[in-house]
């Protein structure tokens, strides 16, 4: 097996993965997409109430299988029959009306701290990739990995194009993605609030749990993982950790 030359390794990109729901954003991005669908007459009142229930439980209990089931059952109905351009327009509307004001500024600052070190910052979420991409673009991040949907002649069919990017699937996607980039997982970073992201967090060399749910809190304490509560003192500690421990790279083109 051939080995990478030291010069190439020195130029290898460093990736920081950020979960979206309850890590970068307070609540579930799918809920805000559902609200936009309701405004456009794409959902009935009863369906939006179900989303409200999932949003409330997600905020106070954390991500769970019911939340994932909501995505699997309803996301295709939100996107089917719309062109990629139309969904992107909806996503921008959702960002401006619902998401931007619910972003955790502290986590956004951390993402920008990684950019300042020359790292690539990728959102990784079960939310539709096109929605994640809009959030990443609006925040000046590198890009987004998300759940993909089949499009024919530029129109979404409503069928999933691969797995929902959740749990173990996030770790699988992150491993394949870093390999494609030529990035070293030992130098990579990951941020999440959810126990479902333990596979992703375990995969990288640097992980920080953000406002974690109870099971992730227990796991993080058992394994000595840093826990970030979104308070000014905590965020300053996290920023110093990135500055101290993260390797600097050349600025990556975005």
N, C-alpha and C positions, 0 to 999 in steps of 0.2 A: 504493500500500500504506500503510495507516495505521501510525503509529508509537506505541509505548507512551509514555505520559506519564512524565516523570521521577519523579513521586510513585509511580506503579505499579511502575516499575522498582526503586525503592528498597525496595519491599516484596516483591519477587520472592523466592521461596524459593531457598535454596542446598542442593544435594544432594551427599551423599558416598556413593558406591557402594562397598561392601565385598564382594569375593569371599568365599566361605565356605571351601572345601576348601583346606587348607594355607596359608590367609591368616588366617582367624579361628579355624580349627579344625585341629588336627594330624591329617592324614589325610583320608579321603574320607567324607562324610556318608552316601553310599549304602551303604558298608560297614556302618555302624552300623544303618542301616535293615534291611539284610539279616540282621544278627545278631538283631534283634528278630523278623524274620519266621521265622528258624530256631527261636527260642524258642517261637513260636506254632505251629510245625509247618507253616509255609508254604513252607519250602525244605528240600530234601534235603541231606544232609551233603556230597555232592559239589559242590553248588552253592555252599555256604558256603565250601568250600575255594577255589573259583575267586575268590570275593570276597576271601578272605584274600590270595591271590596278587596281585590287583589293588591291595589296600591296601599290601602290602609294596613293590611296584614304584612306586606313587604316592608313598610316603614318600621313597624313595631316588632316584627318577629324575624324578618330576614327572608332571603330567597329560599323558596321551597319547591317541591315537585308540583304543587298546585299552580304556582307562578309559571313554571315551565310548561305545564299543560295548557295554560291560557295562551301562551305564545304559539304552541303547536296547533291549537284548535282555531285560533282567530287571526293570527298574522296573515295566513294565505288569503283570507277574505278581505283583508285591508289593502292588499296589494294587487290582487288579480284583476286583469283588464286594464290596468294603468300602464302607461309608457314609463320608461326609465326617467325621462325628462319630467313627467308629471309627478312621479314619486319624489324626485329630487326637489322639486318646487314645494311639495307638501312638507318634506323634511326641513327645508329652510324656514318655512312658516312655523313649524313646530318649534324649531330652535329659537326663533325670535319671540314667539308668543308664550312658550311654556318652559323650555329647557334652560335658556340662558340665565334666567333669574333664580333657577334652582341649582345651579352649579355650586359645588363647594370651592370657593376661591382658593382655599389652602391647597387642595389637591391639584388644582390648575397650576398654581405656583410651582408645585413640585415637578409637574410635567415640564414646565418651562425651565426649571433648574437642569433637568436632563438635557434639554435642547441646548442650553448654554454650554454644556460639557461636550457638545458635538454628537450626542446620542440621537438615535432614531426613537421616536415615541409613537407607539401604536396602541390604539384602543383595541380591546379584545372583548367581545360581548355577544350574547345571544340575540341582540337586537339586529334587525335587517342591516346587512352590510352597507347598503346605500344610505341609511340613516346615520350609522356610525361614521361613515365617510364625511358626511356633511358636518357633524359635530367636530370631527378632527380638523377639517378645513377651516371652520369658523374659529377654532382655537389656535390655529397655526401649527398643529401637530403634523406628524409625518403621514399618518394614514390610519386605517381601521380594518380589522379583521372581524367579520360578523357572519350571521346566517345568510346564506345565499339562496336566491330564488331563480327558477328557470324563466328566461325571457325568450320569446320567439318573435323575430322581426321587431325587436325593441319593445315588445309588450309582455308584461309579466303574466304567466299562466296561473300563478297561485301555487304551483308545485315547488317543493323544496329542492334545491340543487345541492345535495349533500346534507350532512347532519346539522341539527341545531347546535350552535357553538356554545356548549354548556358542559360544565364538569370536566370529565376526562377528555371530551372532544376539544376543549380549549388547549389542554396540554399537548394533544396530538398535533393540533394546528400550529401551536407555537414552536414545537420541535421541528416540524417540517419547514416552517417559515424561516427560522434562524439558520437551518441547514442550507436553505436556498440562498440566503444572504451571505453565507460564509461567516456568520456570527457565532461566537462561543457562548454556550448556555451558562458557563461558569461566570462570565462577565455580564450576563443579562440580569435585568431587574423585573419584578412584578409587584403590582399593588392590587389588593382586593379586600372586600369586606366579608366574603361569603365562604362558608365551609365547603361549598361545592367547588371552589377554586383551589383547594388544597393540592390537587395534582399539578396545577400550573405553578403554584407557589413553591412546591417541592422540586420542580424541574430546574429552576434558575438558581444562580449562585447568590443572588441578593433578593430578598423578599421583605416587604413591609405590609402588615395587615392594617387596614384602615377602618376605624369604627367597627370592629369585627362582631359577628354574631356570637352567641354563647359557645357553640361548638368550636368555631375557629379560634376564639379567645383561649379556650382550654388547650387546643392543639399548639397554638403559638407559644403559650407559656411552657408547655412540656418540651418544646423543641428550641426554646430560646430565640424565637423570632421577634423582631421589633414590632411593637404595637403602637400605632399612631392614632391617638384621639385628636379630633380636629379642633385643637386649641392652639393659641399662638405659641405657647412654650413648646408644645409637641411638634408643631410644624417647623419651628426653628431647629429643633434637634434633628428632624428628618432632613432638612436642607443641608445641615452641617454634615450629616452622614453621607449624602450624595457627593458633596464637595470633597469629603475626606476619602471615601472608599471607591467612588466611581472613577474608572480610567477616563481620561479625556481622549477624544478622537477628533479627527478632522471634521469640520462641519459637513453633515450629510445633505446632499441635494434633496429638496422636497418638491 
